[in-house]
């Protein structure tokens, strides 16, 4: 409806038009408020990444919508050390830095989520298996850049990657990525002379 046609309509209905405009305006504000509230509920408040609820909603129909999928499973190292020795605020900063590195690689068909605690996942839809190495390389560069900050927080993260082709089961791809992440965690700890836990 053009501006002129709208004005004619309002002139026809008289004073009721003002009430109608007020109702439309209030309804639009209410819809916008609920949209913003829903967005806030879907985001993890600490990291700004979509949380577990959004992850489950996003993956519910993924098998039927994405012919291939890549999954990167991340686990932040040293969270207990930061919490116990530098305080929970430092632990929060560690998680935020890990999340920021994932936000830096998330665009287009690459989506990242915080599953909870110190675990994160990145999903790459309709990709090739070689794309996973590229995304991991980009992520490592992002994390290395963030670690140049003089903030006393050195973020180390273990990662495992898995690829699902035609007929994949998402739960199995995630399980493979989780296993490979644990293998990476063992390597990192061994390099530091620590025992894996």
Biotite code that builds the C-alpha atoms (Angstrom):
import biotite.structure as struc

atoms = struc.array([
    struc.Atom([0.000, 0.000, 0.000], chain_id="A", res_id=1, res_name="UNK", atom_name="CA", element="C"),
    struc.Atom([1.529, 3.346, -1.066], chain_id="A", res_id=2, res_name="UNK", atom_name="CA", element="C"),
    struc.Atom([1.728, 6.346, 1.259], chain_id="A", res_id=3, res_name="UNK", atom_name="CA", element="C"),
    struc.Atom([-1.148, 8.098, -0.580], chain_id="A", res_id=4, res_name="UNK", atom_name="CA", element="C"),
    struc.Atom([-3.386, 5.040, -0.483], chain_id="A", res_id=5, res_name="UNK", atom_name="CA", element="C"),
    struc.Atom([-2.641, 4.572, 3.212], chain_id="A", res_id=6, res_name="UNK", atom_name="CA", element="C"),
    struc.Atom([-3.583, 8.179, 3.948], chain_id="A", res_id=7, res_name="UNK", atom_name="CA", element="C"),
    struc.Atom([-6.856, 7.789, 1.980], chain_id="A", res_id=8, res_name="UNK", atom_name="CA", element="C"),
    struc.Atom([-7.668, 4.679, 3.983], chain_id="A", res_id=9, res_name="UNK", atom_name="CA", element="C"),
    struc.Atom([-6.935, 6.473, 7.264], chain_id="A", res_id=10, res_name="UNK", atom_name="CA", element="C"),
    struc.Atom([-9.072, 9.456, 6.190], chain_id="A", res_id=11, res_name="UNK", atom_name="CA", element="C"),
    struc.Atom([-11.963, 7.074, 5.441], chain_id="A", res_id=12, res_name="UNK", atom_name="CA", element="C"),
    struc.Atom([-11.897, 5.409, 8.840], chain_id="A", res_id=13, res_name="UNK", atom_name="CA", element="C"),
    struc.Atom([-11.379, 8.696, 10.694], chain_id="A", res_id=14, res_name="UNK", atom_name="CA", element="C"),
    struc.Atom([-10.237, 8.676, 14.318], chain_id="A", res_id=15, res_name="UNK", atom_name="CA", element="C"),
    struc.Atom([-10.129, 4.885, 14.337], chain_id="A", res_id=16, res_name="UNK", atom_name="CA", element="C"),
    struc.Atom([-7.152, 5.214, 11.995], chain_id="A", res_id=17, res_name="UNK", atom_name="CA", element="C"),
    struc.Atom([-5.027, 6.699, 14.766], chain_id="A", res_id=18, res_name="UNK", atom_name="CA", element="C"),
    struc.Atom([-5.936, 3.785, 17.021], chain_id="A", res_id=19, res_name="UNK", atom_name="CA", element="C"),
    struc.Atom([-5.082, 1.357, 14.217], chain_id="A", res_id=20, res_name="UNK", atom_name="CA", element="C"),
    struc.Atom([-1.706, 3.025, 13.614], chain_id="A", res_id=21, res_name="UNK", atom_name="CA", element="C"),
    struc.Atom([-0.961, 2.908, 17.332], chain_id="A", res_id=22, res_name="UNK", atom_name="CA", element="C"),
    struc.Atom([-1.880, -0.793, 17.460], chain_id="A", res_id=23, res_name="UNK", atom_name="CA", element="C"),
    struc.Atom([0.293, -1.607, 14.425], chain_id="A", res_id=24, res_name="UNK", atom_name="CA", element="C"),
    struc.Atom([3.219, 0.345, 15.893], chain_id="A", res_id=25, res_name="UNK", atom_name="CA", element="C"),
    struc.Atom([2.918, -1.350, 19.301], chain_id="A", res_id=26, res_name="UNK", atom_name="CA", element="C"),
    struc.Atom([2.647, -4.780, 17.652], chain_id="A", res_id=27, res_name="UNK", atom_name="CA", element="C"),
    struc.Atom([5.774, -4.147, 15.564], chain_id="A", res_id=28, res_name="UNK", atom_name="CA", element="C"),
    struc.Atom([7.675, -3.082, 18.704], chain_id="A", res_id=29, res_name="UNK", atom_name="CA", element="C"),
    struc.Atom([6.504, -6.200, 20.553], chain_id="A", res_id=30, res_name="UNK", atom_name="CA", element="C"),
    struc.Atom([7.536, -8.496, 17.675], chain_id="A", res_id=31, res_name="UNK", atom_name="CA", element="C"),
    struc.Atom([10.975, -6.827, 17.573], chain_id="A", res_id=32, res_name="UNK", atom_name="CA", element="C"),
    struc.Atom([11.338, -7.180, 21.354], chain_id="A", res_id=33, res_name="UNK", atom_name="CA", element="C"),
    struc.Atom([10.568, -10.917, 21.249], chain_id="A", res_id=34, res_name="UNK", atom_name="CA", element="C"),
    struc.Atom([12.925, -11.418, 18.287], chain_id="A", res_id=35, res_name="UNK", atom_name="CA", element="C"),
    struc.Atom([15.774, -9.771, 20.236], chain_id="A", res_id=36, res_name="UNK", atom_name="CA", element="C"),
    struc.Atom([14.876, -11.764, 23.367], chain_id="A", res_id=37, res_name="UNK", atom_name="CA", element="C"),
    struc.Atom([14.940, -15.044, 21.400], chain_id="A", res_id=38, res_name="UNK", atom_name="CA", element="C"),
    struc.Atom([18.327, -14.157, 19.890], chain_id="A", res_id=39, res_name="UNK", atom_name="CA", element="C"),
    struc.Atom([19.678, -13.446, 23.378], chain_id="A", res_id=40, res_name="UNK", atom_name="CA", element="C"),
    struc.Atom([18.357, -16.758, 24.717], chain_id="A", res_id=41, res_name="UNK", atom_name="CA", element="C"),
    struc.Atom([20.022, -18.663, 21.872], chain_id="A", res_id=42, res_name="UNK", atom_name="CA", element="C"),
    struc.Atom([23.436, -17.081, 22.523], chain_id="A", res_id=43, res_name="UNK", atom_name="CA", element="C"),
    struc.Atom([25.783, -18.235, 25.227], chain_id="A", res_id=44, res_name="UNK", atom_name="CA", element="C"),
    struc.Atom([26.042, -15.226, 27.560], chain_id="A", res_id=45, res_name="UNK", atom_name="CA", element="C"),
    struc.Atom([29.751, -15.708, 28.337], chain_id="A", res_id=46, res_name="UNK", atom_name="CA", element="C"),
    struc.Atom([31.114, -16.211, 24.835], chain_id="A", res_id=47, res_name="UNK", atom_name="CA", element="C"),
    struc.Atom([28.562, -14.690, 22.461], chain_id="A", res_id=48, res_name="UNK", atom_name="CA", element="C"),
    struc.Atom([28.449, -17.902, 20.432], chain_id="A", res_id=49, res_name="UNK", atom_name="CA", element="C"),
    struc.Atom([25.208, -19.783, 19.845], chain_id="A", res_id=50, res_name="UNK", atom_name="CA", element="C"),
    struc.Atom([24.748, -22.260, 22.690], chain_id="A", res_id=51, res_name="UNK", atom_name="CA", element="C"),
    struc.Atom([23.704, -25.888, 22.973], chain_id="A", res_id=52, res_name="UNK", atom_name="CA", element="C"),
    struc.Atom([20.004, -25.189, 22.326], chain_id="A", res_id=53, res_name="UNK", atom_name="CA", element="C"),
    struc.Atom([20.819, -23.446, 19.048], chain_id="A", res_id=54, res_name="UNK", atom_name="CA", element="C"),
    struc.Atom([23.213, -26.273, 18.141], chain_id="A", res_id=55, res_name="UNK", atom_name="CA", element="C"),
    struc.Atom([20.459, -28.884, 18.628], chain_id="A", res_id=56, res_name="UNK", atom_name="CA", element="C"),
    struc.Atom([17.962, -26.827, 16.631], chain_id="A", res_id=57, res_name="UNK", atom_name="CA", element="C"),
    struc.Atom([20.498, -26.276, 13.840], chain_id="A", res_id=58, res_name="UNK", atom_name="CA", element="C"),
    struc.Atom([21.517, -29.939, 13.605], chain_id="A", res_id=59, res_name="UNK", atom_name="CA", element="C"),
    struc.Atom([17.993, -31.398, 13.911], chain_id="A", res_id=60, res_name="UNK", atom_name="CA", element="C"),
    struc.Atom([17.500, -31.533, 10.135], chain_id="A", res_id=61, res_name="UNK", atom_name="CA", element="C"),
    struc.Atom([21.102, -31.168, 8.955], chain_id="A", res_id=62, res_name="UNK", atom_name="CA", element="C"),
    struc.Atom([21.376, -34.725, 7.603], chain_id="A", res_id=63, res_name="UNK", atom_name="CA", element="C"),
    struc.Atom([18.569, -34.046, 5.121], chain_id="A", res_id=64, res_name="UNK", atom_name="CA", element="C"),
    struc.Atom([19.768, -30.552, 4.126], chain_id="A", res_id=65, res_name="UNK", atom_name="CA", element="C"),
    struc.Atom([23.543, -30.922, 3.790], chain_id="A", res_id=66, res_name="UNK", atom_name="CA", element="C"),
    struc.Atom([24.972, -33.571, 1.446], chain_id="A", res_id=67, res_name="UNK", atom_name="CA", element="C"),
    struc.Atom([28.308, -33.500, 3.256], chain_id="A", res_id=68, res_name="UNK", atom_name="CA", element="C"),
    struc.Atom([29.387, -32.176, 6.629], chain_id="A", res_id=69, res_name="UNK", atom_name="CA", element="C"),
    struc.Atom([32.616, -31.396, 8.404], chain_id="A", res_id=70, res_name="UNK", atom_name="CA", element="C"),
    struc.Atom([32.782, -31.215, 12.179], chain_id="A", res_id=71, res_name="UNK", atom_name="CA", element="C"),
    struc.Atom([35.527, -29.732, 14.301], chain_id="A", res_id=72, res_name="UNK", atom_name="CA", element="C"),
    struc.Atom([35.349, -30.569, 18.002], chain_id="A", res_id=73, res_name="UNK", atom_name="CA", element="C"),
    struc.Atom([37.296, -28.249, 20.337], chain_id="A", res_id=74, res_name="UNK", atom_name="CA", element="C"),
    struc.Atom([38.240, -28.593, 23.998], chain_id="A", res_id=75, res_name="UNK", atom_name="CA", element="C"),
    struc.Atom([39.995, -25.738, 25.809], chain_id="A", res_id=76, res_name="UNK", atom_name="CA", element="C"),
    struc.Atom([43.137, -26.839, 27.620], chain_id="A", res_id=77, res_name="UNK", atom_name="CA", element="C"),
    struc.Atom([44.132, -25.632, 31.093], chain_id="A", res_id=78, res_name="UNK", atom_name="CA", element="C"),
    struc.Atom([40.738, -24.298, 32.196], chain_id="A", res_id=79, res_name="UNK", atom_name="CA", element="C"),
    struc.Atom([41.061, -25.965, 35.604], chain_id="A", res_id=80, res_name="UNK", atom_name="CA", element="C"),
    struc.Atom([44.553, -24.464, 36.034], chain_id="A", res_id=81, res_name="UNK", atom_name="CA", element="C"),
    struc.Atom([43.278, -20.953, 35.258], chain_id="A", res_id=82, res_name="UNK", atom_name="CA", element="C"),
    struc.Atom([40.252, -21.333, 37.538], chain_id="A", res_id=83, res_name="UNK", atom_name="CA", element="C"),
    struc.Atom([42.305, -22.783, 40.434], chain_id="A", res_id=84, res_name="UNK", atom_name="CA", element="C"),
    struc.Atom([45.395, -20.587, 40.163], chain_id="A", res_id=85, res_name="UNK", atom_name="CA", element="C"),
    struc.Atom([44.276, -17.319, 38.570], chain_id="A", res_id=86, res_name="UNK", atom_name="CA", element="C"),
    struc.Atom([40.598, -17.248, 39.490], chain_id="A", res_id=87, res_name="UNK", atom_name="CA", element="C"),
    struc.Atom([37.355, -17.885, 37.653], chain_id="A", res_id=88, res_name="UNK", atom_name="CA", element="C"),
    struc.Atom([37.520, -14.520, 35.920], chain_id="A", res_id=89, res_name="UNK", atom_name="CA", element="C"),
    struc.Atom([40.742, -15.675, 34.217], chain_id="A", res_id=90, res_name="UNK", atom_name="CA", element="C"),
    struc.Atom([39.019, -18.945, 33.306], chain_id="A", res_id=91, res_name="UNK", atom_name="CA", element="C"),
    struc.Atom([36.181, -16.951, 31.744], chain_id="A", res_id=92, res_name="UNK", atom_name="CA", element="C"),
    struc.Atom([38.698, -14.887, 29.750], chain_id="A", res_id=93, res_name="UNK", atom_name="CA", element="C"),
    struc.Atom([40.297, -18.119, 28.519], chain_id="A", res_id=94, res_name="UNK", atom_name="CA", element="C"),
    struc.Atom([36.919, -19.396, 27.265], chain_id="A", res_id=95, res_name="UNK", atom_name="CA", element="C"),
    struc.Atom([36.135, -16.030, 25.685], chain_id="A", res_id=96, res_name="UNK", atom_name="CA", element="C"),
    struc.Atom([39.437, -16.046, 23.797], chain_id="A", res_id=97, res_name="UNK", atom_name="CA", element="C"),
    struc.Atom([38.743, -19.566, 22.501], chain_id="A", res_id=98, res_name="UNK", atom_name="CA", element="C"),
    struc.Atom([35.267, -18.470, 21.400], chain_id="A", res_id=99, res_name="UNK", atom_name="CA", element="C"),
    struc.Atom([36.623, -15.352, 19.723], chain_id="A", res_id=100, res_name="UNK", atom_name="CA", element="C"),
    struc.Atom([38.966, -17.492, 17.607], chain_id="A", res_id=101, res_name="UNK", atom_name="CA", element="C"),
    struc.Atom([35.931, -19.489, 16.430], chain_id="A", res_id=102, res_name="UNK", atom_name="CA", element="C"),
    struc.Atom([33.880, -16.383, 15.732], chain_id="A", res_id=103, res_name="UNK", atom_name="CA", element="C"),
    struc.Atom([36.738, -15.212, 13.476], chain_id="A", res_id=104, res_name="UNK", atom_name="CA", element="C"),
    struc.Atom([36.319, -18.283, 11.213], chain_id="A", res_id=105, res_name="UNK", atom_name="CA", element="C"),
    struc.Atom([32.520, -18.519, 11.307], chain_id="A", res_id=106, res_name="UNK", atom_name="CA", element="C"),
    struc.Atom([30.872, -17.234, 8.148], chain_id="A", res_id=107, res_name="UNK", atom_name="CA", element="C"),
    struc.Atom([28.837, -18.618, 5.279], chain_id="A", res_id=108, res_name="UNK", atom_name="CA", element="C"),
    struc.Atom([28.653, -22.397, 5.618], chain_id="A", res_id=109, res_name="UNK", atom_name="CA", element="C"),
    struc.Atom([30.889, -22.412, 8.741], chain_id="A", res_id=110, res_name="UNK", atom_name="CA", element="C"),
    struc.Atom([28.972, -22.181, 12.032], chain_id="A", res_id=111, res_name="UNK", atom_name="CA", element="C"),
    struc.Atom([30.387, -22.456, 15.571], chain_id="A", res_id=112, res_name="UNK", atom_name="CA", element="C"),
    struc.Atom([28.641, -23.269, 18.855], chain_id="A", res_id=113, res_name="UNK", atom_name="CA", element="C"),
    struc.Atom([29.523, -23.569, 22.536], chain_id="A", res_id=114, res_name="UNK", atom_name="CA", element="C"),
    struc.Atom([28.214, -26.931, 23.675], chain_id="A", res_id=115, res_name="UNK", atom_name="CA", element="C"),
    struc.Atom([28.950, -26.191, 27.329], chain_id="A", res_id=116, res_name="UNK", atom_name="CA", element="C"),
    struc.Atom([31.870, -26.001, 29.734], chain_id="A", res_id=117, res_name="UNK", atom_name="CA", element="C"),
    struc.Atom([35.078, -25.896, 27.714], chain_id="A", res_id=118, res_name="UNK", atom_name="CA", element="C"),
    struc.Atom([33.676, -27.690, 24.641], chain_id="A", res_id=119, res_name="UNK", atom_name="CA", element="C"),
    struc.Atom([32.925, -26.055, 21.300], chain_id="A", res_id=120, res_name="UNK", atom_name="CA", element="C"),
    struc.Atom([31.989, -27.381, 17.876], chain_id="A", res_id=121, res_name="UNK", atom_name="CA", element="C"),
    struc.Atom([32.240, -25.941, 14.378], chain_id="A", res_id=122, res_name="UNK", atom_name="CA", element="C"),
    struc.Atom([30.074, -27.336, 11.578], chain_id="A", res_id=123, res_name="UNK", atom_name="CA", element="C"),
    struc.Atom([30.929, -26.899, 7.905], chain_id="A", res_id=124, res_name="UNK", atom_name="CA", element="C"),
    struc.Atom([28.046, -27.791, 5.599], chain_id="A", res_id=125, res_name="UNK", atom_name="CA", element="C"),
    struc.Atom([28.197, -28.923, 1.956], chain_id="A", res_id=126, res_name="UNK", atom_name="CA", element="C"),
    struc.Atom([31.983, -29.015, 2.018], chain_id="A", res_id=127, res_name="UNK", atom_name="CA", element="C"),
    struc.Atom([34.844, -31.148, 0.768], chain_id="A", res_id=128, res_name="UNK", atom_name="CA", element="C"),
    struc.Atom([37.029, -33.098, 3.169], chain_id="A", res_id=129, res_name="UNK", atom_name="CA", element="C"),
    struc.Atom([40.062, -30.944, 2.291], chain_id="A", res_id=130, res_name="UNK", atom_name="CA", element="C"),
    struc.Atom([38.119, -27.853, 3.457], chain_id="A", res_id=131, res_name="UNK", atom_name="CA", element="C"),
    struc.Atom([38.518, -29.027, 7.057], chain_id="A", res_id=132, res_name="UNK", atom_name="CA", element="C"),
    struc.Atom([42.315, -28.619, 6.953], chain_id="A", res_id=133, res_name="UNK", atom_name="CA", element="C"),
    struc.Atom([41.892, -25.117, 5.525], chain_id="A", res_id=134, res_name="UNK", atom_name="CA", element="C"),
    struc.Atom([39.393, -24.118, 8.242], chain_id="A", res_id=135, res_name="UNK", atom_name="CA", element="C"),
    struc.Atom([41.655, -25.530, 10.984], chain_id="A", res_id=136, res_name="UNK", atom_name="CA", element="C"),
    struc.Atom([44.612, -23.625, 9.539], chain_id="A", res_id=137, res_name="UNK", atom_name="CA", element="C"),
    struc.Atom([42.582, -20.403, 9.489], chain_id="A", res_id=138, res_name="UNK", atom_name="CA", element="C"),
    struc.Atom([41.467, -21.038, 13.079], chain_id="A", res_id=139, res_name="UNK", atom_name="CA", element="C"),
    struc.Atom([45.033, -21.699, 14.280], chain_id="A", res_id=140, res_name="UNK", atom_name="CA", element="C"),
    struc.Atom([46.121, -18.384, 12.732], chain_id="A", res_id=141, res_name="UNK", atom_name="CA", element="C"),
    struc.Atom([43.225, -16.584, 14.453], chain_id="A", res_id=142, res_name="UNK", atom_name="CA", element="C"),
    struc.Atom([44.065, -18.134, 17.829], chain_id="A", res_id=143, res_name="UNK", atom_name="CA", element="C"),
    struc.Atom([47.779, -17.346, 17.424], chain_id="A", res_id=144, res_name="UNK", atom_name="CA", element="C"),
    struc.Atom([46.891, -13.730, 16.646], chain_id="A", res_id=145, res_name="UNK", atom_name="CA", element="C"),
    struc.Atom([44.683, -13.512, 19.745], chain_id="A", res_id=146, res_name="UNK", atom_name="CA", element="C"),
    struc.Atom([47.469, -15.022, 21.855], chain_id="A", res_id=147, res_name="UNK", atom_name="CA", element="C"),
    struc.Atom([49.763, -12.087, 20.975], chain_id="A", res_id=148, res_name="UNK", atom_name="CA", element="C"),
    struc.Atom([47.663, -9.897, 23.296], chain_id="A", res_id=149, res_name="UNK", atom_name="CA", element="C"),
    struc.Atom([49.400, -8.878, 26.499], chain_id="A", res_id=150, res_name="UNK", atom_name="CA", element="C"),
    struc.Atom([46.550, -10.054, 28.724], chain_id="A", res_id=151, res_name="UNK", atom_name="CA", element="C"),
    struc.Atom([48.190, -12.895, 30.666], chain_id="A", res_id=152, res_name="UNK", atom_name="CA", element="C"),
    struc.Atom([45.884, -15.459, 29.004], chain_id="A", res_id=153, res_name="UNK", atom_name="CA", element="C"),
    struc.Atom([47.533, -17.968, 26.685], chain_id="A", res_id=154, res_name="UNK", atom_name="CA", element="C"),
    struc.Atom([44.774, -20.025, 25.107], chain_id="A", res_id=155, res_name="UNK", atom_name="CA", element="C"),
    struc.Atom([45.556, -23.593, 24.096], chain_id="A", res_id=156, res_name="UNK", atom_name="CA", element="C"),
    struc.Atom([42.813, -25.648, 22.471], chain_id="A", res_id=157, res_name="UNK", atom_name="CA", element="C"),
    struc.Atom([42.727, -29.271, 21.335], chain_id="A", res_id=158, res_name="UNK", atom_name="CA", element="C"),
    struc.Atom([40.865, -29.988, 18.100], chain_id="A", res_id=159, res_name="UNK", atom_name="CA", element="C"),
    struc.Atom([39.603, -33.045, 16.275], chain_id="A", res_id=160, res_name="UNK", atom_name="CA", element="C"),
    struc.Atom([38.112, -33.109, 12.782], chain_id="A", res_id=161, res_name="UNK", atom_name="CA", element="C"),
    struc.Atom([35.778, -35.554, 11.055], chain_id="A", res_id=162, res_name="UNK", atom_name="CA", element="C"),
    struc.Atom([34.004, -35.594, 7.702], chain_id="A", res_id=163, res_name="UNK", atom_name="CA", element="C"),
    struc.Atom([30.673, -37.091, 6.723], chain_id="A", res_id=164, res_name="UNK", atom_name="CA", element="C"),
    struc.Atom([29.800, -37.872, 3.110], chain_id="A", res_id=165, res_name="UNK", atom_name="CA", element="C"),
    struc.Atom([26.616, -39.153, 1.512], chain_id="A", res_id=166, res_name="UNK", atom_name="CA", element="C"),
    struc.Atom([24.403, -40.986, 4.019], chain_id="A", res_id=167, res_name="UNK", atom_name="CA", element="C"),
    struc.Atom([26.403, -39.827, 7.046], chain_id="A", res_id=168, res_name="UNK", atom_name="CA", element="C"),
    struc.Atom([25.022, -39.926, 10.584], chain_id="A", res_id=169, res_name="UNK", atom_name="CA", element="C"),
    struc.Atom([25.779, -36.670, 12.364], chain_id="A", res_id=170, res_name="UNK", atom_name="CA", element="C"),
    struc.Atom([26.162, -38.328, 15.783], chain_id="A", res_id=171, res_name="UNK", atom_name="CA", element="C"),
    struc.Atom([28.852, -40.625, 14.359], chain_id="A", res_id=172, res_name="UNK", atom_name="CA", element="C"),
    struc.Atom([30.712, -37.722, 12.719], chain_id="A", res_id=173, res_name="UNK", atom_name="CA", element="C"),
    struc.Atom([30.662, -35.823, 16.028], chain_id="A", res_id=174, res_name="UNK", atom_name="CA", element="C"),
    struc.Atom([31.892, -38.918, 17.890], chain_id="A", res_id=175, res_name="UNK", atom_name="CA", element="C"),
    struc.Atom([34.810, -39.295, 15.436], chain_id="A", res_id=176, res_name="UNK", atom_name="CA", element="C"),
    struc.Atom([35.711, -35.613, 15.838], chain_id="A", res_id=177, res_name="UNK", atom_name="CA", element="C"),
    struc.Atom([35.567, -35.991, 19.634], chain_id="A", res_id=178, res_name="UNK", atom_name="CA", element="C"),
    struc.Atom([37.926, -39.014, 19.531], chain_id="A", res_id=179, res_name="UNK", atom_name="CA", element="C"),
    struc.Atom([40.402, -37.121, 17.352], chain_id="A", res_id=180, res_name="UNK", atom_name="CA", element="C"),
    struc.Atom([40.214, -34.140, 19.674], chain_id="A", res_id=181, res_name="UNK", atom_name="CA", element="C"),
    struc.Atom([41.176, -36.380, 22.588], chain_id="A", res_id=182, res_name="UNK", atom_name="CA", element="C"),
    struc.Atom([44.112, -37.733, 20.560], chain_id="A", res_id=183, res_name="UNK", atom_name="CA", element="C"),
    struc.Atom([45.232, -34.125, 19.967], chain_id="A", res_id=184, res_name="UNK", atom_name="CA", element="C"),
    struc.Atom([44.886, -33.399, 23.699], chain_id="A", res_id=185, res_name="UNK", atom_name="CA", element="C"),
    struc.Atom([47.109, -36.416, 24.503], chain_id="A", res_id=186, res_name="UNK", atom_name="CA", element="C"),
    struc.Atom([49.738, -35.140, 22.016], chain_id="A", res_id=187, res_name="UNK", atom_name="CA", element="C"),
    struc.Atom([49.673, -31.633, 23.524], chain_id="A", res_id=188, res_name="UNK", atom_name="CA", element="C"),
    struc.Atom([50.024, -32.970, 27.069], chain_id="A", res_id=189, res_name="UNK", atom_name="CA", element="C"),
    struc.Atom([52.828, -35.349, 26.029], chain_id="A", res_id=190, res_name="UNK", atom_name="CA", element="C"),
    struc.Atom([54.693, -32.447, 24.426], chain_id="A", res_id=191, res_name="UNK", atom_name="CA", element="C"),
    struc.Atom([54.434, -30.608, 27.765], chain_id="A", res_id=192, res_name="UNK", atom_name="CA", element="C"),
    struc.Atom([55.522, -33.691, 29.732], chain_id="A", res_id=193, res_name="UNK", atom_name="CA", element="C"),
    struc.Atom([52.071, -34.030, 31.335], chain_id="A", res_id=194, res_name="UNK", atom_name="CA", element="C"),
    struc.Atom([49.907, -37.100, 31.778], chain_id="A", res_id=195, res_name="UNK", atom_name="CA", element="C"),
    struc.Atom([46.531, -36.993, 29.989], chain_id="A", res_id=196, res_name="UNK", atom_name="CA", element="C"),
    struc.Atom([43.436, -36.801, 32.220], chain_id="A", res_id=197, res_name="UNK", atom_name="CA", element="C"),
])
